[in-house]
Amino acid sequence: MSSSLAIATVCLSGTLEDKLSAAAAARFQSIELFDSDLIGSSWSPRRVRQECARRGLAIDLYQPFRDFEAVAPDVFAANLRRAERAFDILEELGASTLLVCSTVSADAVDDDDLAAEQLHVLASRAGERGLRIAYEALAWGRFVNTYAHAWRIVRRAGHPALGLCLDSFHVLSRGDDPAGIRVVPGAKVFHVQLADAPRLSMDVVEWSRHHRLFPGLGSFDLPAFVGHVLATGYDGPLSLEVFNDVYRQADPRYAAIDGMRSLLALQEEASATARSTAGAAAGSAVRERLRPSGLPPAPALAGHVFTELAVDAVSGPVTARALTALGFTHTGQHRSKPVQLWEQGRARILLNFAPQRTVVPGTASVCALAVESEDPVGSTRRAERLLAPVLPRLRQPEEAELASVAAPDGTAVFLVRTGADGESWLQDFLPTGATATARGGITDTDHVSLTDAVDDFDESTLFYRAVLGLRAGQTTEIAAPFGLIRGRAATDPDGRVRITLHTAPLRRGDWAPAIPNPQHVAFRTGDAIASAKAMRALGAPILKIPDNYYADLDARLDLPAELLAALREYSIMYDRDEHGAYLHFYTEMLGSRVFFAVAQRVDAYAGYGDASAPVRMAAHRERRLITLRDAPVSRRDERHEYSLAHLTALSLSPPELVDAAAAAGYRYVGLRMTRVTPQEPHYPLATDPALMRTTKVRLAATGVEVLDVELARISPDEDPKDFLRFLEAGAELGARHVITQLPDPDRVRKVDRFAQLCEMARPLGLTVDLEFPSWTETPDLREATRVLRGADQPNAGILIDLLHFARSGSSIADLRQLPAQWFHFIHVCDAPPRVPATNEGLIHTARFERLFPGEGGIDVHGILDALPRGLPYALEIPKATQVAQVGGKEHARMAISASREHLDRAAGSAGSEP
């Protein structure tokens, strides 16, 4: 039977309810409950027990109990009183084990006999109540700071209710040999805690409290540690106890999933090495205990199949020209999608011209990559077991069925069968008539390099390591021109699949020119000099490397003069280690984010030329500065993110709206969760679990996010408390804002109720944005301003809907005077110049007859120019006649296309600061 898996609540952010929900969703069987989480909860210990049971979670351990042993009689009496209160809590929790840390108190003395005597008394009292004491040696304990010392005291105390807690950090951070754990009887190991960590030279307390990592992300040999522990016969849970500032600020759901992935991968790795740390019979038993339940093994990978770039009408041609100059040929066009196939040797690039919500206009971005798997179905089952979303793929009947999973950053990872069958996906592309050649000398894809935000770096590493079965190398650091860059490579054992990940852990803001999370694809060649020569002849935009680099290279490595001259002439960079050499050169930046590299590996060189990365980055920046300086003003457009407001296509259910937004290139959606009129469709996300679940699946699969939910319409007869479940459902969907209206003539009452709604929404991370339709009792900007000033809530906002603003006669001059923090997004539309004379006419236009920007009489640009820069544009453009003719999905596509054409073009012609 495999070991059960547990997580300490201290690993996760949020309230206790958040942590329990996250742990259960990640399929943990049990938790360690930290006293601070219980103390801060409104739930009683008995209620916590019930809530855990409802979620299928056991409580293995309650902790920490500090500074107990080796103290004077009066202090000891007080400590026993504290312990009895802790035992009361354990009984109510239904937990059986209390963790006692070795003392750091100034009241304690260095007396093992006294410590053993007092721990014996504690264990006796615990045993009388059916409880146990797990004694843990803190690495910074005042007198007891090693597991061997703790074991001597436990053995001397000699009580059956007293045993050890073994924490990998406390053992390995001190450099202790974990092999000695094998002398401890398994029955005396009461609990095991696991954490990895980078090797740091710092105070061990600070190291422990801020820099622990999930297993597999640090420098500790956790597979060996676990093997030693299980060789004792220990049969309890394997529990994560990870103190990390990033994890404790991240969404607890994702952190819990990462924790589960790390434990399953650790079990798998430790099982594979168990034979080397135990005899045959014992090794077999340990491997059985380590076998991850239901986790298929990672199928062998044979190489990169293709890398797919999301491009548009601006970045696509630039990228295509660069590929041509690198010797690639456009050999195929997809049967049903706007996707081009480019080939050279076994290197393949797909250019996807379909609208992508994640791609800023004019930018190229890696949106998918494919690897060869000997068993794609097995790879998919493994991904599902590791809680990675398996992506549905829309295809025509004659097209190949490809399995894919979503990486944490939204990149689709395709799993393609090895061998002849793996080429079947190529049948989805109709030949262009052009034949691939080897003009550039490229033979294959060497690696794909991605960049993450610092909060996502560990999550991405875990994904590629656990889901694909790649081996994560050590973290490297590069002193780049713009600050520290941290990197890590994930490769298969044979080096056929290589993915490098980078992050800027200390980046604070941007200074020109900002390149958001740069990416590159490195192609393999057998002769870098010949490739560079051929590509230069083809006009490739090869990045120019300064001569100072080659002078330094000559001084450091004393290369043959002929080789050095060739490297300098063709801007080829060079690295060497004890295993071989690495020749590599780069293109200039293409489509604002992506560039290509060409690399030659000599002998067994396995790195990526990191030593020369700062030079390459500086060269990229210099070239990009020149490009921006010489670019026409229209290239400096201010770009906005777009959201699809539900009223634009209200006939679409929330999952359908998400799919429509993804297909058209929106980043966000706004979801209408309450019925505003009796005639309109109702989508009760707050009370329909099936609809909620389906919507969340589509959000995860497409990468579309929820910008806002609506509508909290508080009339004189409604209580803000009635909207609590509505707010909670919005938060569950990941929404950022809530739209409210206040059709109430009593200003004092509506201010109070608006403030109450804000107070309810604030703990959920939601702003409340007041909309002012001209036919309501909050009819214009001035009245909305009075409400916000009266409520005085930090998460209050005003929603400017261009139609309501124009119809209400509100002043652009007044709009310019309001605090920028009041505005979070904008409802964008146009409307006929003639203003209806009745409320009925105003309402009919608002709900059925709006126009695309530029088609009507609203001063669209004047209003937008008065608002803060960079706000998302939520397109609320219901056109009932057009929707009836073309359908909601096509209307949504037409809306963003027309809006981008009008708004982005106008921004470009007006010019904006670079």
Secondary structure, DSSP 8 states (H G I E B T S, - for coil): ----EEEEGGGS-S-HHHHHHHHHHTT-SEEEEEHHHHHT-SS-HHHHHHHHHHTT-EEEEEEEE-S-SS--HHHHHHHHHHHHHHHHHHHHHT--EEEEE----TT--S-HHHHHHHHHHHHHHHHHTT-EEEEE--TT-SS--SHHHHHHHHHHH--TTEEEEEEHHHHHTTT--GGGGGGS-GGGEEEEEE-B-----S-HHHHHHHH-B-TTSSSS-HHHHHHHHHHTT--S-EEE---BTTGGGS-HHHHHHHHHHHHHHHHHHHHHHGGGGS-HHHHHHHHHHH--TT------EEEEEEEEEE--TTHHHHHHHHHHHTT-EEEEEESSSSEEEEEETTEEEEEE-S--TTS-TT--EEEEEEEEES-HHHHHHHHHHTT--B------TTS---EEEE-TTS-EEEEEESSGGGGGGGGGEEE-S-----TT-EEEEEEEEEE--HHHHHHHHHIIIIIS--EE---EEEEETTEEEEEEEEE-TTSSSEEEEEE-TT--S--SS--SS-EEEEEEES-HHHHHHHHHHTT--B----HHHHHHHHHHH---HHHHHHHHHTT-EEEEETTEEEEEEEB--BTTTEEEEEEEEEET--S--GGGHHHHHHHHHHHHHHHHHHS-GGGG-----EEEEGGGGTTS-HHHHHHHHHHHT-SEEEEE-S-SSTTS----TTT-HHHHHHHHHHHHHH--EEEEEEEEE--TT--GGGGHHHHHHHHHTT--EEEEE---S-HHHHHHHHHHHHHHHGGGT-EEEE---TTSSS-SHHHHHHHHHHH--TTEEE-EEHHHHHHTT--HHHHHTS-GGG---EEE-B--SS--SSHHHHHHHHHHB-B-TTSSSS-HHHHHHTS-TT--EEE---BHHHHHHH-HHHHHHHHHHHHIIIIIHHHHHH----
